[in-house]
Amino acid sequence: MTAPLRGARVMVEKELLELRRSPLLLLSMISLPFTVVLMPLGLYAWLTHAAPEQAVDFLRDLYGISAEGGKAAALAALLAKNWLPMFLVLPIFLPILIAAQSVGGERERRTLEPLLATPVTTLEIILGKSVAAVVPSVFITWIAAAIFCGGIDWLALPHMPVGARAPLPDATWLFATVVLSPLLALFGNAIAVVLGSVVADPRAAQNLAGMTVVPLLGALVAQLAGRVSLGWRFYSVLAIATLLADIALVALAARLFDREKLLTRWR
């Protein structure tokens, strides 16, 4: 293993150790995906058992959906489509929970100065902290997606014709989970690192970084209200825009993470 990779590996191990020592942070990382998955599954279970015909009629009038494949399939497709923007909040927000503490938390624990005094390079520090924030967040997001899709299929298939294909995952969910989620996780991490480098208070940095999910929540509300219909084109454009933003933010984070300035400003 080359020297830069060795230094980054040490940083990853250090950050993961700090994560394991923060039960409240771990609880926050688990509770958010649990809520995001449980709410739509509970709603879908209620709709398919309590009032499927009324629900399909209402949703057909509001969103113009078709129930040709059966009521259960129509409800599953609509729920999956409308809930996807909310689900994409996970890969943005989860890294923020970790990365917002990556610089400001070091200051509060009084470990920033010893860290910056080590021979580990700035690139190794940023790379290690980013991997430690992004990889667990993407992993949790993928697990949540698998549970969501599996839960919808498990609830829907008994109400569908024999031999019918499971509703999820469809192409949009696969693209959002496999391609878009890692890009959004890197975006959330880079935003948190940038803000953590310029804002001394880690809680303020976390709150500011958390505001980046507002556009997705706005898209969710607009779609639920029937104002817009987000499809493949929207998520493709979002992926390209996120990739470009990731490149710019990583470069900015590397520039702002100046060892001497951080030590002088936070001494």
C-alpha angles and dihedrals in degrees: 000000000000121000096254092050091047092053092047090050090054089052091050091051091048093050094047089050090053089048092053089051092057107074092171091055091048090050090052091050092052100040096055096055090042091056095043091052100038097051098059093039090053091047093048093048090052094047095049093049106031108038114350096154094049091045093051092047091050094046092046090056093045101040104015094238124168123232095197092119092051134279094274093052092046092051092046093050092049095046092048092049096046096042097050096087089054091048091052089061087075099068090047100044101039095062089046090059089058104030096048086067093045095090107010091043090054088056094050092049089046091235098115096086095049089046094052090046092060122094090250108121126235090249091054092049094050093043093048095047091046095050091048090053102037103042098054090043094052091045092053090046092053092049090050090049092050092050092047095049093042091048094050091048092047091052096041105045097068088059095046130083117276111273094019117148118253110257096230146097097028125179094272094051092047092051093046093048102041102033111016100041096061090047091051091046090054089047093053091047094048092049090051093048092049093049092042089056095053103030116066096201110074092203091055090048090051093049092049092047090049090061088073090079092062095089091054091048088049090052089050093052092046092050094046088051090053093243096120137016112217114207145155094303093054094051092045091053090045090053093051092046091048092050091053091046090050092055092049094045095048090052090048092048091052090050096047095045092084111164098209095045092048092051093047095046097045101036 
